[in-house]
Amino acid sequence: MPAVPAGYSSLGQGNKPSCFDRVKIGFTMGFTVGMVTGIVFGGFTAMRYGLRGRELISTVGKSVVSAGGTFGTFMAIGSAIRC
C-alpha cells in the first residue's frame, strides 16, 4: 500500500482533526467493535439458555448496547489521553 502524501487530510489542506474529533472517532470505533462483540457473545449466551423469539432479541439487544457503550467509552478515554 502506498504511503499517504505529507499534508494530506480529509479536513482540508494540512488541518489536523481536533481533540474532540479524535474522541468522537474513538468512541465510534469502540462502539462498533463492542456491538459486534455483544452480538457474538450475547447471541451464544442467549441460545445456550434456550431463549427464542422476543426474549432472544431483547437479551442480545441489551448485550449489544452494554458492550458497545462500555468499549466505546474506554476507546474515547484512550483517545482523549493521547491528545
C-alpha positions as CSV (number, residue, x, y, z in Angstrom):
1,M,0.0,0.0,0.0
2,P,1.5,3.4,-1.0
3,A,2.3,5.9,1.7
4,V,0.0,8.8,2.3
5,P,1.5,12.1,1.0
6,A,2.6,14.6,3.6
7,G,-0.1,17.3,4.3
8,Y,-3.0,15.1,3.1
9,S,-6.1,15.4,5.3
10,S,-9.8,15.0,4.7
11,L,-10.5,18.2,6.7
12,G,-8.6,20.5,4.4
13,Q,-5.1,21.3,3.4
14,G,-2.8,20.5,6.4
15,N,-5.5,20.7,9.1
16,K,-5.4,18.1,11.7
17,P,-8.5,16.8,13.5
18,S,-9.2,18.4,16.8
19,C,-9.0,16.5,20.1
20,F,-12.8,16.4,20.2
21,D,-13.0,14.9,16.7
22,R,-10.4,12.2,17.8
23,V,-12.5,11.4,20.9
24,K,-15.7,11.1,18.7
25,I,-13.9,8.8,16.3
26,G,-12.5,6.7,19.1
27,F,-16.0,6.3,20.7
28,T,-17.5,5.4,17.3
29,M,-14.9,2.8,16.6
30,G,-15.1,1.3,20.1
31,F,-18.9,1.3,20.0
32,T,-18.8,-0.6,16.7
33,V,-16.4,-3.2,17.9
34,G,-18.4,-3.5,21.2
35,M,-21.6,-4.1,19.2
36,V,-20.1,-6.9,17.2
37,T,-18.7,-8.4,20.4
38,G,-22.1,-8.1,22.0
39,I,-23.9,-9.8,19.1
40,V,-21.5,-12.7,19.2
41,F,-21.2,-13.3,22.9
42,G,-24.8,-12.2,23.7
43,G,-26.2,-14.5,21.0
44,F,-24.3,-17.5,22.2
45,T,-25.3,-16.9,25.8
46,A,-29.0,-16.4,24.9
47,M,-29.0,-19.5,22.8
48,R,-27.3,-21.5,25.5
49,Y,-30.1,-20.6,27.8
50,G,-32.6,-21.7,25.2
51,L,-34.2,-18.3,24.5
52,R,-36.2,-17.8,21.4
53,G,-38.1,-15.1,19.7
54,R,-38.6,-11.8,21.6
55,E,-36.6,-12.9,24.6
56,L,-33.6,-13.7,22.3
57,I,-33.8,-10.3,20.6
58,S,-34.2,-8.5,23.8
59,T,-31.3,-10.2,25.5
60,V,-29.0,-9.8,22.6
61,G,-30.0,-6.1,22.2
62,K,-29.2,-5.4,25.8
63,S,-25.9,-7.1,25.4
64,V,-25.1,-5.1,22.2
65,V,-25.8,-1.8,23.8
66,S,-24.0,-2.6,27.0
67,A,-20.8,-3.9,25.3
68,G,-20.9,-1.1,22.7
69,G,-21.2,1.6,25.3
70,T,-18.5,0.1,27.6
71,F,-15.9,-0.4,24.9
72,G,-16.8,2.9,23.2
73,T,-16.2,4.7,26.5
74,F,-12.9,3.1,27.1
75,M,-11.8,3.9,23.5
76,A,-12.9,7.5,23.9
77,I,-10.9,7.9,27.1
78,G,-7.9,6.3,25.4
79,S,-8.2,8.8,22.5
80,A,-8.5,11.7,24.9
81,I,-5.4,10.6,26.8
82,R,-3.4,10.6,23.5
83,C,-4.5,14.2,22.6
